[in-house]
Amino acid sequence: MPQLLVLSLFSSWFSFINWLSDPFRSNHPSFPYHLDHPDVTFDMPDEIKEISGLSLTADGEMLAAVNDEAGIVFLLDKKTGEIRSRVPFRESGDFEGVEIVGNDAWVLKSSGTLYQIKNFAEQNPVVEKYKSFLTSENDVEGLAFDAK
């Protein structure tokens, strides 16, 4: 019995190490993407080389992106990566995430501050700023939206 337990533990440990050694975890059933073989790649212009947040627009036709330093939401063609429009919302800052919720874009700054860009695709959208309990010491790095 002890030999079986040791063998079982060794086998489990070996499987775990093998799984960890796969840098893309592409063989894992709960991760269906093949990051080592992407469907498409884009050469981005210099003004958006450092994308720090990405979201799909509500209609599913474009990608909304923010880069790390510019207070601009870039709307990208999801098939070509071309910039279709720019929505300035703030001066420079350390922006780390973007989510599209209906007609609004929400952008996160690393300090935890949220910017709601109401009707972001319209001319002259209204921007609201919301301070959270987070600070720059938290160095916030992402934003997500769950409609549930």
N, C-alpha and C positions, 0 to 999 in steps of 0.2 A: 504493500500500500504506500509506504513512504516514497518508493522509487517512482511510482506512478504520479504521485503528487509533484515530485521534483521535475519529472519529465514534462508534466502538464504546465508547471510554472515556467520552465525553460522555453517550451513551445510558445506559450502566451507572450513571454518577454521577447522572443525572437520575432514573432509576428508584429508586436508593437514597434520594435526597433526598425523592422523592414518598412512598416507603414510610415514611420517618421522620416526615413531616408528618402522617400519619394517627395521631392520638393514641391510638387504640384498636387499631390494627393488625388491624381486623376483617376486612380483605380478604386477610389472609395465611392460606394454607391450613393452616399448622401451629398457628394460633390460632383455634379454631372458635367462640369466644364473641363476642357482640356487646355489649360493655360500654356502648355508647351507647344500647342498647335492652334493658335487663334484663328477664327473664321476670317478676320480682317484686321489690318493694322493701318494706322494713319500717320503720315508725317505732318506734325502740327506746326503752324507758324510760330515764330519766336514769342509773340505776345501771349501765347497760351501753352508754352512748352511745359510748364509746371502745373498741371491740373491737380487740384487738391480736393475737388468735389465734383460729382457727376450724378445726374438724375435724368430720367426720361420725362419728357413733357406729357401733360395729361392726355393729349391726343395720340401719343406714341410715335409721333413723326420726327421729333428732334431730340437731341440731347442738350441738356442745360449743364454748363460747366463753369466753375470758378477756378481761377488760378490763385496761387498762394499770396500774391501781393496786390493785385489790382482789384478795386471795388467794382467789378463788372461781371454780370452774368452773360456768358457767351452762349448763343444758341447755335448748335452745330447740326449739320445734316448727318443723320445717323448712318447713312450709307457711304458717304464720302469723307466725312470729317471736316468739311469746309465750314467756315464761320458764316452763318446766314445773317445774324444780327448780334448787336451788343447792347446790353441794358446796363448803363452805369447806375449805380445806386449809392456809392460811397467813395470817399477818397481812398487812398491806399490803406492796407491793413493786412493782417495775417489771417486770411479767410481759409477755412478748412472743410466746409461742407455746403452742399446745396440740395434742396428737395423742392420739387414742384408739387403743390397741393391745390388742385383746381386751377384757378386763374392766378394764383399767387406763387411767388418764389420765396423760399426761406433760405437765408444764408447764415452760416455760423462762423463766428470769429473765434480764434483760439482762446480768447479770454472768456468765452461762454456767452458773449453778447449775440443775440439773434436779430436779424434784419428781415422784416416782412416786406416784400416788394409786391404791393397790391396791384393786380391786373398788369403783371410784369410785361406782357406782350403788347400792351397799348402804349400810345404816346403819353409821355409824362406820367409814369406810374408813381403812386404815393408810397413812400418808404417810412415804415415805423420801426423804431429801435426798441428792443427789449433787453434789459439787463437780467441775467440769471444769478443764481447763487454761486455759480462757478466763477473763477478768476483766471488770470493769466498763469498763475501757479499750477492750475490744473492742466494747462496746455491741451485743450480740447481738440480732438483730431477727427471727429466725424459726426454726421447727422443722418438720421433716418426717420421715416414717417411710416406709421402703421395705422391704417384707416379703421381698424377694429375698435 
